[in-house]
Amino acid sequence: MQIHDFRNAVLDWFERFGRKNLPWQIGRTPYRVWVSETMLQQTQVATVVPYFERFMARFPDVHALADASPEEVIALWAGLGYYARARNLHRAARHLVAHHGGLFPATLESLRALPGVGRSTAGAILSLGLGRRAPILDGNVRRVLSRYAGLEGWPGEGRIERELWRLSETYTPAERVADYNQAMMDLGATVCLKRRPLCDVCPVRIGCTARRLKLTDVIPAPRPRQGLPVKRSFMLVLRNGKGEIYLERRPPAGIWGGLRSLPEFGSEDDLRAWCARRLIDLARLERLPQRRHTFSHYHLDFVPMVARADRLLPAVAEDGGHGWFRPAEAGGLPAPVQRLLFEIDGDAARRSRQGPLDL
Ligand code: SF4
């Protein structure tokens, strides 16, 4: 297919089948595009929709987000996962207010200078939010272009990625760029599916190399598998007689940064020493089976240790970070911690108003 045939086919398809009523497409602004694109990274549309609506109700614009506390932003992100995205949104909002008067700069370089904004998100803000010609390359567009061009290899590999950006740049039109980019994302999400793409109804099937060569099940190639390293830790589930759990605020940087979680230790000896200093009865310390939680870059094998301490630790600390909490009132907890508490005390966790942070 010629380039203009490809564009026209995609745009015609969008007219008939593209998604036009997603919450971030209604009253579209650069801010709404930015928040939705950030939420949609590694997360399905159906999951994102209620989070987006809650987020917009509380933070309708950049200024509202910049004025919020990090804890408020975290709480509204609870359950979406990849918590660094929320921290970056918040930092970027403050940067926009401080340096751009709360407006989005209209250049790729300035947008990419914002925390958490990569080339594709910047392209989405420019094209969908500001109507500027800018290519995008999210996971859906990568899949469509990889197959269409017959690019074998993992799309994250430098050589393949450069070629995909070149293709995206080439095919992106100057007119109707917002519709075109939305159409490419929709095409990947609804037709060029990861497994069993619906090639018979695809608008670009005539020119598609993967379809012609029957390579749709091997393009795009998966990320080369590497053995993930394993980290080990011990987590203390310290309970009192009121059904509360002792939680600590984790440092802002790092895994589960800024969230409340169980006290975590590198060894059982460290955990026992911490308990002994607080006169916690070590004879009643109960060791539960080891659990595994897998992050994108390592496995965390952790051993929960359950103890009782009714009167030995202070109530909620003044900064609200450390102290006794009912799981239902703790705000967003990391997913594996929420699951653990659910299993230990199903009723308390079931009453939780906050979903887990699936990190
Ligand atoms: S023809 Fe099939 S493999 Fe090719 S882009 Fe369309 S849906 Fe994807």
Boltz pocket constraint, residues with backbone or C-beta under 6 A from the ligand:
constraints:
  - pocket:
      binder: B
      contacts: [[A, 143], [A, 144], [A, 147], [A, 148], [A, 191], [A, 192], [A, 193], [A, 197], [A, 198], [A, 199], [A, 200], [A, 202], [A, 203], [A, 204], [A, 205], [A, 206], [A, 208], [A, 209], [A, 210], [A, 211], [A, 216]]
      max_distance: 6.0
